[in-house]
Amino acid sequence: MHRALTKARVKPGLVEGAIAMLMEQNEFELEASETGKGFVVLAKTRYGLSSVDTIVERLVQGEEGAVWLDKRSAPSAGYFNSLLSGMKERR
């Protein structure tokens, strides 16, 4: 679950709280993976069985979900200048 929350850009300081909330709201079960190697964790939700990635997506969607998300930093101006320079050199 930690990996799914990090992948969804949940603020590092809120990951443990998000895990606690999701654990309280859902029951989880293990099923054998389709490859036969290892297991897959599934959440029992009101929508049926869902992957951990799916319940994390639901958590971070919409206006309410935005409070969980870490803001992306904008690229520096130098980044765009280097892109333009690279495009000009190719001509």
C-alpha positions in Angstrom: 0.0 0.0 0.0 2.9 2.3 0.8 4.2 2.0 -2.8 0.7 2.8 -4.3 0.4 5.9 -2.1 3.9 7.1 -3.1 3.2 6.4 -6.8 0.0 8.5 -6.4 2.1 11.4 -5.0 0.6 11.4 -1.5 2.5 13.8 0.8 5.2 11.8 2.6 4.0 13.0 6.0 0.5 11.7 5.3 1.3 8.2 4.0 1.0 6.5 7.3 -2.3 8.3 8.0 -3.7 7.3 4.6 -2.7 3.7 5.2 -4.5 3.7 8.6 -7.6 5.3 7.1 -7.7 2.8 4.2 -7.2 -0.1 6.5 -10.1 1.1 8.7 -12.4 1.6 5.7 -11.7 -1.7 3.9 -11.0 -5.4 4.5 -8.1 -6.9 2.6 -7.5 -10.4 1.3 -4.6 -12.1 -0.5 -5.1 -14.0 -3.7 -2.6 -16.0 -5.7 -1.3 -13.9 -8.6 -2.2 -14.9 -12.2 1.4 -15.9 -12.8 1.3 -18.3 -9.9 4.3 -16.5 -8.3 3.4 -14.6 -5.1 0.1 -13.0 -4.1 -2.0 -10.0 -4.9 -3.6 -7.8 -2.2 -7.2 -6.9 -2.9 -9.5 -4.7 -0.9 -13.1 -5.6 -0.2 -15.0 -2.4 -0.9 -18.6 -1.5 -1.5 -17.8 -1.8 -5.2 -16.5 -5.3 -4.8 -12.9 -6.4 -4.9 -10.5 -3.7 -5.9 -6.8 -3.5 -6.3 -4.8 -1.3 -3.8 -4.0 1.1 -6.7 -7.7 1.5 -7.3 -8.6 2.4 -3.7 -5.7 4.8 -3.6 -6.9 6.5 -6.8 -10.4 6.9 -5.2 -8.7 8.5 -2.1 -6.8 11.1 -4.0 -9.5 12.0 -6.6 -11.5 15.3 -6.6 -11.2 18.3 -4.4 -11.2 16.3 -1.1 -8.5 14.1 -2.4 -6.2 17.0 -3.3 -5.3 17.6 0.3 -3.4 14.3 0.3 -1.3 15.1 -2.7 2.2 16.5 -2.8 2.5 19.5 -5.1 4.6 18.9 -8.1 7.5 21.3 -8.5 7.4 23.2 -11.8 10.4 22.8 -14.1 12.9 25.6 -14.1 13.1 28.2 -16.8 16.5 26.7 -17.8 14.8 23.4 -18.6 12.6 25.0 -21.3 15.6 27.0 -22.6 17.6 23.8 -23.0 14.7 22.1 -24.8 14.5 25.1 -27.2 18.2 25.1 -27.8 18.2 21.4 -28.5 15.4 21.8 -31.1 17.2 24.7 -32.8 20.4 22.6 -33.1 18.7 19.8 -35.0 17.6 22.1 -37.8 
